[in-house]
Amino acid sequence: MPGQYSLLKESWNMVLMYALALIMIFVLTFHLLLVSPLTGRTFDETLTYSFVLHNLTYYRIVFGILLYAAVIHGMNGLRIVLIEWLHVRRYQWAVNLLIVVLIAVLLALGTYTLIVL
């Protein structure tokens, strides 16, 4: 069957969701360790502009991975919820289009922030 292994199937969508969740487990753990009391800094010190700027510039790749994984995972989850909530197949293309546009906008803003800093 030609369409049997299509990447547009929901099973591939769930594999993507699980993979992104697994990536976020490790990247978010690293991010939370940066601002944890284990580093010897108080919570107020981790909110200063210089500390945040240093982390965003020094760990730019890690925060980029976090940005892409979180945005795609979150928007895809929102897409799944909206499709389940609406229960109308004829509007599914509109939901997919809206989510793709939101993903593009959020990734563009996040990437711009990481590059400019």
N, C-alpha and C positions, 0 to 999 in steps of 0.2 A: 504494500500500500504506500503510495507516494507521500501522503501527508501524515503518516504515522509518527515520524520523528520530528515534527515541527517544533521549533523553539517557541512558538506562540501558545503552546498548550499550557494550561494552568499548572500541570505537574512540574514543568521547567520553571515556572514562576515561583513555586514553593521551594524548589532547590535553590534558586537565587536568594530567596528570603532567608533560608537556613544558612547559606554561605555568608551572606552579609551580617547576619546575627552573630555568627561565629567570629568573623573579623572584628565586629564591634566589641565583643567580649574582651578581646585582648587589647584593642586600642583604647577603649574606655577605661580599662584597668590601669593602663599606663598614664592616661590623662588624670585619673583620680589620684594616682600616686604622686603626681607632680604637685598637687595642692593639698596633700594629706599632712597631718601633723608629724608623720614619720620623717619628713624632710627637715624638721627643726624650725620651720617657719610657722607663724601664727596664721590663722585664716585671713585676718586683715592684711597681712603682708602679701599674701597670694593674690589679693585683689588690686594691688597697686599697678599703675600703668607700666612701670619699668619691668616688673616681674612678668606681666602678661605679654608685653612686647618681646621680651627675651625668649619666652617659651614659644611664642608664635613664629619667631624668626629661626630659632635654633632647631625646633622640632617641626618645621614646616611640612615635611613629608608625612609625618605621623598625623598631624592635624588635617592634611589634605585627604588622607585615607579615611579618617574619621568623618570628615565632611561628606565625601562621596558615598560612603557606606550608610551613614545616617540619613542623608536626604533620599537616596534611592530606596532604602528599606522603609522609611517612614511614609513616603509618598506612595509606594507600592502597597503598603498596608492600608493607607487611606483609600486607594483605588479599589482594593478588595472589599473594604467595608461599604463603600458607596455602591458598588455593583450588587452586593448582597442586600443592601438596604432598598435600592430602587426596584430590583426584580424585573427590570424591563430590558430585554435584549436589544431593542432598537436604539436605546440611548447609551449603550455600552461604548460605542465609538466616541461619543461626546465626553464621557467620563475619562476614557483613555487619552483623548486629546488634551483635556484640561490637565490631567496629571503630568503628561509629557511637557506641557508648557510650564507648569509649576516647577518641575524638576529642572528644566533648563534655566529658568530665572534664578532659582535658589542656588544652583551650582555656579552660575555666572557670578552672582553676588559674593558667594563664599570664596570662589577662586580669586576674584578681584581683590577681596580683603586679604587673602593670604599672600598674594603676589605684591601688592602695594606696600604692605607692612614689611 
